Amino acid sequence: MRRTIRALVLTATMMILTTATVSPATAVPASQAYYTWLDCPAGTSNAVRIDDASTFVDYQGRAFASFGGQVFPCKSPQLDQDAWGMAAYRVDSAYGTPIPYKFDNLFSGHYTGAVRIRPGVRAVCVIADETTRLGCVSISWVDTDGVLLPVVGGPVPVDSPLVAAPAVTNMLMNPGPIGPGCVLCP
């Protein structure tokens, strides 16, 4: 009986010591997936109808421009990574955010999307790729008690010099934070 107890204690002690001395496993990065712009056949193009354009400031004080409407792709999106986007335009530069056509493997054509905007942004567009603008609105900034707040203006032509810069877009899918500090991560 003492032998059995001694063996159990020794086994438990070895397991504890082994666990404490083994270095933690290093995470193996998952393969990265990227959104792709929808490749339109020659002679076709994407189109968009903007039904609603607004701005909002989130709880952290970050400003966003938000659009809602309908997107008419040049062909039916087949892949989950097929994307359109939203872009914010400054005087001499632009940046974009990709938005997938399909959500949970469905495509209805109706969309909502938002892009973060900072003071200096003068227009926001729905884009088919970094240089193809589908619909745009102007953004102005109003000083309210020392805080600059964005306001949506009127439509801007897609060929306006105001939105001429290519919209540099990070096409990495889910580029947000990962790991134990990310509450929304799988």
C-alpha positions as CSV (number, residue, x, y, z in Angstrom):
1,M,0.0,0.0,0.0
2,R,2.8,2.4,0.9
3,R,4.5,1.5,-2.4
4,T,1.3,2.5,-4.3
5,I,1.0,5.8,-2.4
6,R,4.7,6.6,-2.9
7,A,4.4,5.8,-6.6
8,L,1.3,8.1,-7.0
9,V,3.0,10.9,-5.1
10,L,6.2,10.5,-7.1
11,T,4.2,10.5,-10.4
12,A,2.2,13.6,-9.4
13,T,5.4,15.4,-8.3
14,M,7.1,14.5,-11.6
15,M,4.1,15.8,-13.6
16,I,4.1,19.1,-11.7
17,L,7.8,19.6,-12.2
18,T,7.7,18.6,-15.8
19,T,4.9,21.0,-16.5
20,A,6.7,23.8,-14.7
21,T,10.0,23.3,-16.5
22,V,8.7,22.8,-20.1
23,S,8.9,26.0,-22.0
24,P,5.6,27.3,-23.3
25,A,4.7,26.3,-26.9
26,T,5.2,29.0,-29.4
27,A,2.2,29.9,-31.6
28,V,2.4,28.8,-35.2
29,P,1.0,31.6,-37.3
30,A,-2.0,30.6,-39.3
31,S,-1.8,31.1,-43.0
32,Q,-2.9,34.6,-43.8
33,A,-5.9,35.1,-46.1
34,Y,-6.4,38.3,-48.2
35,Y,-9.4,39.9,-49.7
36,T,-9.3,40.4,-53.5
37,W,-11.0,43.0,-55.6
38,L,-13.7,41.6,-57.8
39,D,-12.2,41.0,-61.3
40,C,-14.6,42.5,-63.8
41,P,-14.8,41.1,-67.4
42,A,-13.8,43.6,-70.2
43,G,-16.5,46.1,-70.9
44,T,-18.3,45.7,-67.5
45,S,-18.0,47.6,-64.2
46,N,-19.4,47.7,-60.7
47,A,-21.9,50.3,-59.7
48,V,-23.3,51.5,-56.4
49,R,-26.3,53.4,-55.1
50,I,-25.8,55.4,-51.8
51,D,-29.0,55.6,-49.9
52,D,-27.6,56.9,-46.7
53,A,-24.4,58.6,-45.7
54,S,-23.6,59.7,-42.2
55,T,-20.8,60.2,-39.7
56,F,-20.5,59.1,-36.1
57,V,-18.0,59.2,-33.2
58,D,-17.6,56.0,-31.2
59,Y,-17.1,55.7,-27.4
60,Q,-13.3,56.1,-27.9
61,G,-13.7,59.4,-29.7
62,R,-12.9,58.0,-33.2
63,A,-14.8,59.4,-36.1
64,F,-16.3,57.2,-38.9
65,A,-18.1,57.8,-42.1
66,S,-20.9,55.2,-42.7
67,F,-22.7,54.4,-46.0
68,G,-25.7,52.2,-46.7
69,G,-27.2,51.4,-50.0
70,Q,-27.0,48.8,-52.8
71,V,-23.9,47.6,-54.7
72,F,-24.3,46.2,-58.2
73,P,-21.2,44.1,-59.0
74,C,-20.1,43.4,-62.6
75,K,-20.5,39.7,-61.9
76,S,-21.7,37.5,-59.0
77,P,-19.2,37.3,-56.2
78,Q,-18.1,33.7,-55.9
79,L,-15.4,33.8,-53.3
80,D,-15.8,34.8,-49.6
81,Q,-12.7,37.1,-50.1
82,D,-14.2,39.0,-53.1
83,A,-14.5,42.6,-51.8
84,W,-15.5,46.2,-52.5
85,G,-14.4,48.9,-50.1
86,M,-14.7,52.3,-48.6
87,A,-12.0,54.9,-48.8
88,A,-11.2,58.2,-47.1
89,Y,-9.5,61.0,-49.2
90,R,-7.1,63.7,-47.9
91,V,-5.6,66.5,-50.0
92,D,-2.8,64.2,-51.4
93,S,-3.4,60.7,-50.1
94,A,-6.1,58.2,-49.5
95,Y,-6.6,55.0,-47.5
96,G,-9.3,52.3,-47.8
97,T,-11.0,49.4,-45.9
98,P,-12.1,46.3,-47.8
99,I,-15.6,45.0,-47.2
100,P,-16.6,41.5,-48.4
101,Y,-19.5,41.2,-50.9
102,K,-20.6,38.0,-49.2
103,F,-21.5,37.6,-45.5
104,D,-22.1,34.1,-44.2
105,N,-21.9,32.9,-47.9
106,L,-24.8,35.1,-48.9
107,F,-24.9,38.1,-51.2
108,S,-28.0,40.3,-51.3
109,G,-26.5,43.4,-52.9
110,H,-27.5,45.6,-49.9
111,Y,-24.6,46.9,-47.9
112,T,-23.5,49.0,-45.0
113,G,-20.0,49.9,-44.4
114,A,-17.8,52.3,-42.4
115,V,-14.3,53.7,-42.7
116,R,-12.5,55.6,-39.9
117,I,-11.9,59.2,-40.8
118,R,-9.5,61.8,-39.2
119,P,-9.4,65.6,-39.5
120,G,-8.1,66.4,-42.9
121,V,-10.3,63.9,-44.7
122,R,-12.3,65.8,-47.3
123,A,-14.2,63.0,-49.1
124,V,-15.3,59.4,-48.6
125,C,-16.0,57.0,-51.5
126,V,-17.3,53.5,-52.1
127,I,-14.6,51.8,-54.2
128,A,-14.3,48.8,-56.4
129,D,-10.5,48.8,-56.1
130,E,-7.8,51.2,-55.1
131,T,-8.3,53.5,-58.1
132,T,-12.0,52.8,-59.1
133,R,-14.5,55.0,-57.2
134,L,-18.2,54.1,-57.5
135,G,-19.8,56.9,-55.4
136,C,-18.5,59.7,-53.2
137,V,-19.6,62.3,-50.7
138,S,-17.7,65.3,-49.3
139,I,-16.8,65.5,-45.6
140,S,-16.4,68.8,-43.8
141,W,-15.3,69.4,-40.2
142,V,-17.1,71.5,-37.6
143,D,-15.4,72.8,-34.5
144,T,-17.8,72.1,-31.6
145,D,-16.4,73.4,-28.3
146,G,-12.8,72.7,-29.4
147,V,-13.6,69.2,-30.8
148,L,-13.6,68.7,-34.6
149,L,-16.6,66.7,-35.7
150,P,-17.2,65.4,-39.3
151,V,-20.2,66.3,-41.3
152,V,-21.4,64.7,-44.6
153,G,-21.7,67.2,-47.4
154,G,-23.1,66.6,-50.9
155,P,-22.1,64.2,-53.6
156,V,-18.6,64.4,-55.2
157,P,-18.1,63.3,-58.8
158,V,-16.0,60.1,-58.9
159,D,-13.5,61.8,-61.3
160,S,-13.1,64.8,-59.1
161,P,-9.5,65.8,-58.3
162,L,-10.6,65.7,-54.6
163,V,-10.7,61.9,-54.8
164,A,-7.9,61.3,-57.4
165,A,-5.3,59.6,-55.1
166,P,-5.2,55.8,-55.1
167,A,-6.7,54.4,-51.9
168,V,-4.0,52.3,-50.2
169,T,-5.9,49.4,-48.8
170,N,-4.7,46.6,-46.4
171,M,-6.4,43.5,-47.9
172,L,-5.5,41.2,-45.1
173,M,-8.6,39.4,-43.7
174,N,-9.1,40.1,-40.0
175,P,-6.0,42.2,-39.5
176,G,-7.3,43.2,-36.0
177,P,-5.8,42.0,-32.7
178,I,-5.6,38.4,-31.8
179,G,-4.7,36.4,-28.8
180,P,-5.8,36.3,-25.1
181,G,-6.5,40.1,-25.1
182,C,-9.0,39.8,-27.9
183,V,-12.5,39.2,-26.6
184,L,-14.1,38.9,-30.0
185,C,-11.5,36.5,-31.5
186,P,-12.4,32.8,-32.0
